[in-house]
Each structure stands twice: as structure tokens, then as C-alpha cells.
Amino acid sequence: MKNSMWSKLGLMSLAGSMFVSACTSVEEPALVQPASQTEVLTSPETLTDGNARKRVERNYFERFTNQLFAVPINEDPSLPFPAYFPGSGEGNSSHMGKAYTFLNQYAFFGPDGLQTIGAPVTQYFAEELENMGIFVDNDEVSSITTDGKGNSVWFKNINNVVTPVSDERSEFIAEVEIIGGTGKFEGATGEGTVVGNFNPQTGAGSSTIQGRIEF
């Protein structure tokens, strides 16, 4: 039954957690190191002690190895959708070093066929995040990257499409928006592109995000 769900997932066109359509194989971008010479000073931010600091726009890059799993919510086991597809992973972020990711999405049949939208990451990972000192109060946050030490970046999924490559590989591209964070990323804004792949049979995969962040 699990394999059947992932097989159908691999054939669907997603529209909410991670991707913009790709007709050919997607190559992961090379690692982008933060480039201080391209940092741009932007609007000042007032701190609680009355001092002001400059918010800076920087390159943002992360790379993760992920594991997704299916949570069907239909009582008929022959119909794997609608379903939630939460997941987590470990990797590295350009402004955190070693980091962890948590994500969630909701897949359903809509007017245009099988679709997904971002779902609240706290639906499945609230306890894990709170244990790391992260309390999320925004249901638009469907994915979080954290160093596990109270610093985190919050993402909102904008648009995504998966391209099946084989029975064991699907690739995706997605547009995401940064809508907050905690620790040194509190109030962060920005945007990025997610590129990755997963095995429709097992849910195992990998992803990168490349973009800009202001904090």
C-alpha cells in the first residue's frame, strides 16, 4: 500500500510545496558561498534597547538529504489522496552551518487534477520545533530550516511542479518566500528557488535552496 501511494505521488503535478515545471532532468546548482562583496545594506531596524541596526541582504544557500512520508486521510485505502506529506532532513545552510529542515504539504484532487498546497509545518513537527526553542504562530509556514539552537528561517511555498523521471526518481523545482524566523533571523524576508528530487517508492530524496535573504 505504501509503495502504491508513492507511485501515484511520483506521477502527480504538484502546486504548493516546492516546485515550477521542468520538462527535462534538473541539475542541482553548485554550492553558493555567501559573498560579502555583494551584501547590500537596506532599511534600519530598531532594537528593543533603542539602538538601530542595518538589515542586510545576503546570498542564501542550503542543501539537505530528506525523508518524506505519506499520511492518507481518506478511509478508503484504495484512494491515497487526499493526504498530507510531511518530511524532515539534515544538511547545511550558508548562515547556520549544520542544519535541519522540517516541511509539510497537502495533496488533493482539485479542478485541475491532483494538486498540493503548503500545509502548516507545526501539524506534525510542533513538538520537535519547540524542543529546539522554535514556536511558530503562522500557519503559512510550511517549511523551516534551523540550526537546532534557536535560529530558524521560515518558508512559505508559492508554486511547484514535479517531473517524473523514472519509477524511482522524480525531480522538482519550486519558488518559496521567506516570511520570518527566530533568533538572528527574526523578521527575515526574501525568496528562493528549491531544486531537488525524491524516490516515489520510498520518499527519500535531496534538495537545495538558492536565493536571497534579508535579516
ChimeraX commands (.cxc) that place a marker at each C-alpha (Angstrom):
marker #1 position 0.00,0.00,0.00 radius 0.5
marker #1 position 2.84,2.43,0.88 radius 0.5
marker #1 position 4.53,1.78,-2.45 radius 0.5
marker #1 position 1.25,2.35,-4.27 radius 0.5
marker #1 position 0.85,5.77,-2.64 radius 0.5
marker #1 position 4.37,6.83,-3.55 radius 0.5
marker #1 position 3.98,5.58,-7.12 radius 0.5
marker #1 position 0.91,7.77,-7.57 radius 0.5
marker #1 position 2.68,10.66,-5.87 radius 0.5
marker #1 position 5.52,10.40,-8.35 radius 0.5
marker #1 position 3.11,10.87,-11.26 radius 0.5
marker #1 position 1.30,13.89,-9.92 radius 0.5
marker #1 position 1.75,17.54,-10.84 radius 0.5
marker #1 position 2.33,19.43,-7.58 radius 0.5
marker #1 position 1.33,23.04,-7.00 radius 0.5
marker #1 position 2.17,24.14,-3.49 radius 0.5
marker #1 position 5.19,22.88,-1.56 radius 0.5
marker #1 position 8.30,23.01,-3.65 radius 0.5
marker #1 position 8.21,23.46,-7.48 radius 0.5
marker #1 position 7.86,25.21,-11.03 radius 0.5
marker #1 position 7.50,22.83,-14.01 radius 0.5
marker #1 position 10.52,21.09,-15.54 radius 0.5
marker #1 position 10.38,19.09,-18.75 radius 0.5
marker #1 position 13.94,17.84,-18.63 radius 0.5
marker #1 position 16.21,16.47,-15.93 radius 0.5
marker #1 position 17.04,19.05,-13.26 radius 0.5
marker #1 position 20.63,19.50,-12.16 radius 0.5
marker #1 position 21.35,20.67,-8.62 radius 0.5
marker #1 position 23.21,24.00,-8.55 radius 0.5
marker #1 position 26.75,24.24,-7.27 radius 0.5
marker #1 position 27.27,25.31,-3.67 radius 0.5
marker #1 position 26.99,29.08,-3.28 radius 0.5
marker #1 position 29.13,30.62,-0.56 radius 0.5
marker #1 position 27.95,33.89,0.98 radius 0.5
marker #1 position 29.67,36.71,-0.90 radius 0.5
marker #1 position 30.32,39.66,1.41 radius 0.5
marker #1 position 31.13,41.94,-1.51 radius 0.5
marker #1 position 27.56,41.53,-2.80 radius 0.5
marker #1 position 25.86,42.27,0.53 radius 0.5
marker #1 position 23.53,45.27,0.34 radius 0.5
marker #1 position 22.62,47.44,3.34 radius 0.5
marker #1 position 18.90,48.08,3.45 radius 0.5
marker #1 position 16.39,49.55,5.90 radius 0.5
marker #1 position 17.37,50.10,9.57 radius 0.5
marker #1 position 15.64,48.04,12.27 radius 0.5
marker #1 position 15.08,49.40,15.78 radius 0.5
marker #1 position 16.08,47.05,18.59 radius 0.5
marker #1 position 14.37,46.85,21.99 radius 0.5
marker #1 position 17.20,48.80,23.63 radius 0.5
marker #1 position 16.57,51.76,21.33 radius 0.5
marker #1 position 19.60,51.19,19.12 radius 0.5
marker #1 position 19.23,50.69,15.39 radius 0.5
marker #1 position 20.90,48.09,13.22 radius 0.5
marker #1 position 21.10,47.72,9.47 radius 0.5
marker #1 position 19.21,44.85,7.89 radius 0.5
marker #1 position 21.47,43.27,5.28 radius 0.5
marker #1 position 20.52,41.36,2.14 radius 0.5
marker #1 position 22.74,38.32,1.55 radius 0.5
marker #1 position 23.01,35.24,-0.64 radius 0.5
marker #1 position 21.24,32.22,0.82 radius 0.5
marker #1 position 22.00,28.56,0.12 radius 0.5
marker #1 position 21.16,25.27,1.78 radius 0.5
marker #1 position 21.46,21.59,0.90 radius 0.5
marker #1 position 19.57,18.72,2.56 radius 0.5
marker #1 position 19.01,14.98,2.46 radius 0.5
marker #1 position 15.29,14.46,3.14 radius 0.5
marker #1 position 12.76,11.79,4.04 radius 0.5
marker #1 position 9.07,12.27,3.19 radius 0.5
marker #1 position 6.20,10.07,4.37 radius 0.5
marker #1 position 2.52,9.82,3.45 radius 0.5
marker #1 position -0.42,10.34,5.83 radius 0.5
marker #1 position -3.65,9.46,3.93 radius 0.5
marker #1 position -6.81,10.99,5.41 radius 0.5
marker #1 position -9.34,9.04,3.34 radius 0.5
marker #1 position -10.93,6.00,4.96 radius 0.5
marker #1 position -10.87,4.13,1.64 radius 0.5
marker #1 position -7.34,2.60,1.48 radius 0.5
marker #1 position -7.59,2.29,-2.31 radius 0.5
marker #1 position -7.63,6.12,-2.57 radius 0.5
marker #1 position -4.32,7.51,-1.27 radius 0.5
marker #1 position -5.44,11.13,-1.73 radius 0.5
marker #1 position -6.22,13.47,-0.09 radius 0.5
marker #1 position -3.16,13.09,2.09 radius 0.5
marker #1 position -0.51,15.04,3.93 radius 0.5
marker #1 position 3.16,14.60,3.02 radius 0.5
marker #1 position 5.34,15.81,5.89 radius 0.5
marker #1 position 9.08,15.28,5.93 radius 0.5
marker #1 position 12.37,16.19,7.57 radius 0.5
marker #1 position 16.03,16.26,6.67 radius 0.5
marker #1 position 19.61,17.10,7.65 radius 0.5
marker #1 position 22.21,19.12,5.82 radius 0.5
marker #1 position 23.88,22.54,5.77 radius 0.5
marker #1 position 22.82,26.19,5.46 radius 0.5
marker #1 position 25.09,29.04,4.37 radius 0.5
marker #1 position 24.26,31.08,7.51 radius 0.5
marker #1 position 23.92,28.26,10.05 radius 0.5
marker #1 position 26.37,25.50,9.19 radius 0.5
marker #1 position 24.88,22.13,10.11 radius 0.5
marker #1 position 21.10,22.43,9.98 radius 0.5
marker #1 position 17.79,20.58,9.97 radius 0.5
marker #1 position 14.68,21.01,7.85 radius 0.5
marker #1 position 11.00,20.25,8.54 radius 0.5
marker #1 position 8.21,20.53,5.94 radius 0.5
marker #1 position 4.59,19.66,5.25 radius 0.5
marker #1 position 2.24,19.69,2.26 radius 0.5
marker #1 position -1.32,18.65,1.45 radius 0.5
marker #1 position -2.15,16.72,-1.74 radius 0.5
marker #1 position -5.70,16.56,-3.09 radius 0.5
marker #1 position -7.77,16.24,-6.25 radius 0.5
marker #1 position -8.87,19.67,-7.48 radius 0.5
marker #1 position -10.48,21.11,-10.65 radius 0.5
marker #1 position -7.15,20.77,-12.49 radius 0.5
marker #1 position -6.37,17.27,-11.23 radius 0.5
marker #1 position -4.01,16.23,-8.47 radius 0.5
marker #1 position -2.52,19.26,-6.68 radius 0.5
marker #1 position -0.68,20.19,-3.49 radius 0.5
marker #1 position -0.60,23.24,-1.27 radius 0.5
marker #1 position 1.69,24.07,1.60 radius 0.5
marker #1 position 0.37,22.85,4.96 radius 0.5
marker #1 position 1.37,24.07,8.43 radius 0.5
marker #1 position 4.71,22.58,9.43 radius 0.5
marker #1 position 3.52,22.53,13.05 radius 0.5
marker #1 position 0.84,19.98,12.16 radius 0.5
marker #1 position 3.43,17.21,12.56 radius 0.5
marker #1 position 6.55,18.87,13.93 radius 0.5
marker #1 position 5.42,21.34,16.61 radius 0.5
marker #1 position 6.96,19.30,19.45 radius 0.5
marker #1 position 10.30,18.84,17.68 radius 0.5
marker #1 position 10.49,22.55,16.88 radius 0.5
marker #1 position 9.51,23.66,20.38 radius 0.5
marker #1 position 12.20,21.41,21.82 radius 0.5
marker #1 position 14.63,23.48,19.72 radius 0.5
marker #1 position 13.18,26.74,21.05 radius 0.5
marker #1 position 11.10,27.50,17.94 radius 0.5
marker #1 position 7.44,28.45,18.43 radius 0.5
marker #1 position 5.61,29.02,15.12 radius 0.5
marker #1 position 2.48,31.19,15.17 radius 0.5
marker #1 position 1.88,31.44,11.40 radius 0.5
marker #1 position 0.01,28.68,9.52 radius 0.5
marker #1 position 1.52,29.88,6.22 radius 0.5
marker #1 position 4.88,28.49,7.37 radius 0.5
marker #1 position 5.09,25.10,5.68 radius 0.5
marker #1 position 8.84,24.59,5.89 radius 0.5
marker #1 position 11.52,25.56,8.41 radius 0.5
marker #1 position 15.31,25.39,8.40 radius 0.5
marker #1 position 17.01,25.55,11.81 radius 0.5
marker #1 position 20.39,25.00,13.42 radius 0.5
marker #1 position 18.66,23.42,16.43 radius 0.5
marker #1 position 19.94,26.25,18.66 radius 0.5
marker #1 position 17.00,28.67,18.38 radius 0.5
marker #1 position 17.88,30.15,14.98 radius 0.5
marker #1 position 15.48,29.35,12.14 radius 0.5
marker #1 position 14.28,30.57,8.73 radius 0.5
marker #1 position 10.59,30.21,7.85 radius 0.5
marker #1 position 9.41,29.48,4.30 radius 0.5
marker #1 position 6.07,29.85,2.54 radius 0.5
marker #1 position 5.57,27.63,-0.53 radius 0.5
marker #1 position 4.50,29.60,-3.60 radius 0.5
marker #1 position 4.37,27.25,-6.60 radius 0.5
marker #1 position 5.67,23.82,-7.56 radius 0.5
marker #1 position 5.50,21.03,-10.12 radius 0.5
marker #1 position 7.12,17.59,-10.05 radius 0.5
marker #1 position 8.53,15.93,-13.16 radius 0.5
marker #1 position 8.66,12.10,-13.07 radius 0.5
marker #1 position 11.94,10.77,-14.48 radius 0.5
marker #1 position 11.67,7.07,-13.66 radius 0.5
marker #1 position 9.86,4.72,-11.27 radius 0.5
marker #1 position 12.46,5.55,-8.63 radius 0.5
marker #1 position 13.10,9.26,-9.28 radius 0.5
marker #1 position 11.00,12.41,-9.57 radius 0.5
marker #1 position 12.54,15.86,-9.82 radius 0.5
marker #1 position 11.16,19.24,-8.84 radius 0.5
marker #1 position 11.71,22.99,-8.91 radius 0.5
marker #1 position 9.87,25.36,-6.56 radius 0.5
marker #1 position 9.56,29.01,-5.70 radius 0.5
marker #1 position 9.50,29.86,-1.97 radius 0.5
marker #1 position 9.20,33.05,0.06 radius 0.5
marker #1 position 10.96,33.72,3.37 radius 0.5
marker #1 position 8.35,35.09,5.80 radius 0.5
marker #1 position 10.13,35.21,9.15 radius 0.5
marker #1 position 12.32,33.31,11.51 radius 0.5
marker #1 position 13.72,33.16,15.03 radius 0.5
marker #1 position 16.97,34.11,16.71 radius 0.5
marker #1 position 19.20,36.12,14.40 radius 0.5
marker #1 position 16.67,35.54,11.58 radius 0.5
marker #1 position 13.71,37.10,13.39 radius 0.5
marker #1 position 11.73,39.16,10.88 radius 0.5
marker #1 position 13.71,37.77,7.93 radius 0.5
marker #1 position 12.38,38.25,4.40 radius 0.5
marker #1 position 13.50,37.00,1.00 radius 0.5
marker #1 position 12.87,34.45,-1.71 radius 0.5
marker #1 position 14.50,31.42,-3.25 radius 0.5
marker #1 position 14.30,28.53,-5.67 radius 0.5
marker #1 position 14.20,24.95,-4.47 radius 0.5
marker #1 position 15.68,22.21,-6.70 radius 0.5
marker #1 position 15.58,18.57,-5.75 radius 0.5
marker #1 position 14.46,15.01,-6.24 radius 0.5
marker #1 position 12.83,12.12,-4.36 radius 0.5
marker #1 position 12.17,8.42,-4.78 radius 0.5
marker #1 position 8.39,7.91,-5.24 radius 0.5
marker #1 position 8.70,4.39,-3.80 radius 0.5
marker #1 position 10.40,5.33,-0.52 radius 0.5
marker #1 position 10.13,9.11,-0.05 radius 0.5
marker #1 position 13.92,9.50,0.24 radius 0.5
marker #1 position 15.42,12.45,-1.59 radius 0.5
marker #1 position 17.52,15.61,-1.52 radius 0.5
marker #1 position 17.03,19.31,-2.14 radius 0.5
marker #1 position 18.80,22.67,-2.36 radius 0.5
marker #1 position 17.57,26.23,-1.93 radius 0.5
marker #1 position 19.34,29.14,-3.60 radius 0.5
marker #1 position 18.19,32.73,-3.22 radius 0.5
marker #1 position 18.50,35.93,-1.19 radius 0.5
marker #1 position 17.67,36.66,2.45 radius 0.5
marker #1 position 17.42,39.94,4.37 radius 0.5
marker #1 position 17.81,39.94,8.16 radius 0.5
marker link #1:1,2 radius 0.2
marker link #1:2,3 radius 0.2
marker link #1:3,4 radius 0.2
marker link #1:4,5 radius 0.2
marker link #1:5,6 radius 0.2
marker link #1:6,7 radius 0.2
marker link #1:7,8 radius 0.2
marker link #1:8,9 radius 0.2
marker link #1:9,10 radius 0.2
marker link #1:10,11 radius 0.2
marker link #1:11,12 radius 0.2
marker link #1:12,13 radius 0.2
marker link #1:13,14 radius 0.2
marker link #1:14,15 radius 0.2
marker link #1:15,16 radius 0.2
marker link #1:16,17 radius 0.2
marker link #1:17,18 radius 0.2
marker link #1:18,19 radius 0.2
marker link #1:19,20 radius 0.2
marker link #1:20,21 radius 0.2
marker link #1:21,22 radius 0.2
marker link #1:22,23 radius 0.2
marker link #1:23,24 radius 0.2
marker link #1:24,25 radius 0.2
marker link #1:25,26 radius 0.2
marker link #1:26,27 radius 0.2
marker link #1:27,28 radius 0.2
marker link #1:28,29 radius 0.2
marker link #1:29,30 radius 0.2
marker link #1:30,31 radius 0.2
marker link #1:31,32 radius 0.2
marker link #1:32,33 radius 0.2
marker link #1:33,34 radius 0.2
marker link #1:34,35 radius 0.2
marker link #1:35,36 radius 0.2
marker link #1:36,37 radius 0.2
marker link #1:37,38 radius 0.2
marker link #1:38,39 radius 0.2
marker link #1:39,40 radius 0.2
marker link #1:40,41 radius 0.2
marker link #1:41,42 radius 0.2
marker link #1:42,43 radius 0.2
marker link #1:43,44 radius 0.2
marker link #1:44,45 radius 0.2
marker link #1:45,46 radius 0.2
marker link #1:46,47 radius 0.2
marker link #1:47,48 radius 0.2
marker link #1:48,49 radius 0.2
marker link #1:49,50 radius 0.2
marker link #1:50,51 radius 0.2
marker link #1:51,52 radius 0.2
marker link #1:52,53 radius 0.2
marker link #1:53,54 radius 0.2
marker link #1:54,55 radius 0.2
marker link #1:55,56 radius 0.2
marker link #1:56,57 radius 0.2
marker link #1:57,58 radius 0.2
marker link #1:58,59 radius 0.2
marker link #1:59,60 radius 0.2
marker link #1:60,61 radius 0.2
marker link #1:61,62 radius 0.2
marker link #1:62,63 radius 0.2
marker link #1:63,64 radius 0.2
marker link #1:64,65 radius 0.2
marker link #1:65,66 radius 0.2
marker link #1:66,67 radius 0.2
marker link #1:67,68 radius 0.2
marker link #1:68,69 radius 0.2
marker link #1:69,70 radius 0.2
marker link #1:70,71 radius 0.2
marker link #1:71,72 radius 0.2
marker link #1:72,73 radius 0.2
marker link #1:73,74 radius 0.2
marker link #1:74,75 radius 0.2
marker link #1:75,76 radius 0.2
marker link #1:76,77 radius 0.2
marker link #1:77,78 radius 0.2
marker link #1:78,79 radius 0.2
marker link #1:79,80 radius 0.2
marker link #1:80,81 radius 0.2
marker link #1:81,82 radius 0.2
marker link #1:82,83 radius 0.2
marker link #1:83,84 radius 0.2
marker link #1:84,85 radius 0.2
marker link #1:85,86 radius 0.2
marker link #1:86,87 radius 0.2
marker link #1:87,88 radius 0.2
marker link #1:88,89 radius 0.2
marker link #1:89,90 radius 0.2
marker link #1:90,91 radius 0.2
marker link #1:91,92 radius 0.2
marker link #1:92,93 radius 0.2
marker link #1:93,94 radius 0.2
marker link #1:94,95 radius 0.2
marker link #1:95,96 radius 0.2
marker link #1:96,97 radius 0.2
marker link #1:97,98 radius 0.2
marker link #1:98,99 radius 0.2
marker link #1:99,100 radius 0.2
marker link #1:100,101 radius 0.2
marker link #1:101,102 radius 0.2
marker link #1:102,103 radius 0.2
marker link #1:103,104 radius 0.2
marker link #1:104,105 radius 0.2
marker link #1:105,106 radius 0.2
marker link #1:106,107 radius 0.2
marker link #1:107,108 radius 0.2
marker link #1:108,109 radius 0.2
marker link #1:109,110 radius 0.2
marker link #1:110,111 radius 0.2
marker link #1:111,112 radius 0.2
marker link #1:112,113 radius 0.2
marker link #1:113,114 radius 0.2
marker link #1:114,115 radius 0.2
marker link #1:115,116 radius 0.2
marker link #1:116,117 radius 0.2
marker link #1:117,118 radius 0.2
marker link #1:118,119 radius 0.2
marker link #1:119,120 radius 0.2
marker link #1:120,121 radius 0.2
marker link #1:121,122 radius 0.2
marker link #1:122,123 radius 0.2
marker link #1:123,124 radius 0.2
marker link #1:124,125 radius 0.2
marker link #1:125,126 radius 0.2
marker link #1:126,127 radius 0.2
marker link #1:127,128 radius 0.2
marker link #1:128,129 radius 0.2
marker link #1:129,130 radius 0.2
marker link #1:130,131 radius 0.2
marker link #1:131,132 radius 0.2
marker link #1:132,133 radius 0.2
marker link #1:133,134 radius 0.2
marker link #1:134,135 radius 0.2
marker link #1:135,136 radius 0.2
marker link #1:136,137 radius 0.2
marker link #1:137,138 radius 0.2
marker link #1:138,139 radius 0.2
marker link #1:139,140 radius 0.2
marker link #1:140,141 radius 0.2
marker link #1:141,142 radius 0.2
marker link #1:142,143 radius 0.2
marker link #1:143,144 radius 0.2
marker link #1:144,145 radius 0.2
marker link #1:145,146 radius 0.2
marker link #1:146,147 radius 0.2
marker link #1:147,148 radius 0.2
marker link #1:148,149 radius 0.2
marker link #1:149,150 radius 0.2
marker link #1:150,151 radius 0.2
marker link #1:151,152 radius 0.2
marker link #1:152,153 radius 0.2
marker link #1:153,154 radius 0.2
marker link #1:154,155 radius 0.2
marker link #1:155,156 radius 0.2
marker link #1:156,157 radius 0.2
marker link #1:157,158 radius 0.2
marker link #1:158,159 radius 0.2
marker link #1:159,160 radius 0.2
marker link #1:160,161 radius 0.2
marker link #1:161,162 radius 0.2
marker link #1:162,163 radius 0.2
marker link #1:163,164 radius 0.2
marker link #1:164,165 radius 0.2
marker link #1:165,166 radius 0.2
marker link #1:166,167 radius 0.2
marker link #1:167,168 radius 0.2
marker link #1:168,169 radius 0.2
marker link #1:169,170 radius 0.2
marker link #1:170,171 radius 0.2
marker link #1:171,172 radius 0.2
marker link #1:172,173 radius 0.2
marker link #1:173,174 radius 0.2
marker link #1:174,175 radius 0.2
marker link #1:175,176 radius 0.2
marker link #1:176,177 radius 0.2
marker link #1:177,178 radius 0.2
marker link #1:178,179 radius 0.2
marker link #1:179,180 radius 0.2
marker link #1:180,181 radius 0.2
marker link #1:181,182 radius 0.2
marker link #1:182,183 radius 0.2
marker link #1:183,184 radius 0.2
marker link #1:184,185 radius 0.2
marker link #1:185,186 radius 0.2
marker link #1:186,187 radius 0.2
marker link #1:187,188 radius 0.2
marker link #1:188,189 radius 0.2
marker link #1:189,190 radius 0.2
marker link #1:190,191 radius 0.2
marker link #1:191,192 radius 0.2
marker link #1:192,193 radius 0.2
marker link #1:193,194 radius 0.2
marker link #1:194,195 radius 0.2
marker link #1:195,196 radius 0.2
marker link #1:196,197 radius 0.2
marker link #1:197,198 radius 0.2
marker link #1:198,199 radius 0.2
marker link #1:199,200 radius 0.2
marker link #1:200,201 radius 0.2
marker link #1:201,202 radius 0.2
marker link #1:202,203 radius 0.2
marker link #1:203,204 radius 0.2
marker link #1:204,205 radius 0.2
marker link #1:205,206 radius 0.2
marker link #1:206,207 radius 0.2
marker link #1:207,208 radius 0.2
marker link #1:208,209 radius 0.2
marker link #1:209,210 radius 0.2
marker link #1:210,211 radius 0.2
marker link #1:211,212 radius 0.2
marker link #1:212,213 radius 0.2
marker link #1:213,214 radius 0.2
marker link #1:214,215 radius 0.2
view
